[in-house]
Amino acid sequence: VFEADAYTMWTADSSPAPPGRRGDWYPLSGENRSHYVDVLVGGSSILTPNETASIIPFDLSTAVARDKIDLDHAIVETFRVPRKLARPLARGAIESLEMNTCQRFVPNRCRNMKVNVRIEGMRGRPLLLPVWILAYRYKQQVFRVLINAQSGKIAGAAPFSYSKLGVILAIIAAVIALFVLIVFLFAAAQ
């Protein structure tokens, strides 16, 4: 988890143009200062960034000190992402957050948003997050389900069977054909 200060100079185009302008878009610029705390960067070598992003947010205000947790009786993955690789990921996350923040300053529609972010005082610390992982194999393919143990949010992929989909579509087509046949016979009988 990272914390940092960000100073941003931004430019963008806004629409519609003020009265008297000839174009549809007009340029805007500005600056923004923000302080970011609790920017999460995945430290797992097993879970993909998309998987970890799919189960956030976590309430970090309820974090427990490391010495209060019995790590001997829990399955814990050690951090596999070195700090020199985690810092650029945190920087990218802060730049993305800063771009979203600056877009709110542009009235109406926004295009060509450019941000120049200076990050200062970045600090990081390791943090264990409670995640339940269920992995299973189906027809020689591994599927994984992740559960945020704080919120219960679930993410993952399930196997898809085209043969079962075909059977269901065939049953639906047969029911529709039977219904049309009954309506046709009923109309012919009258």
Disulfide bonds with the S-S distance in Angstrom:
none
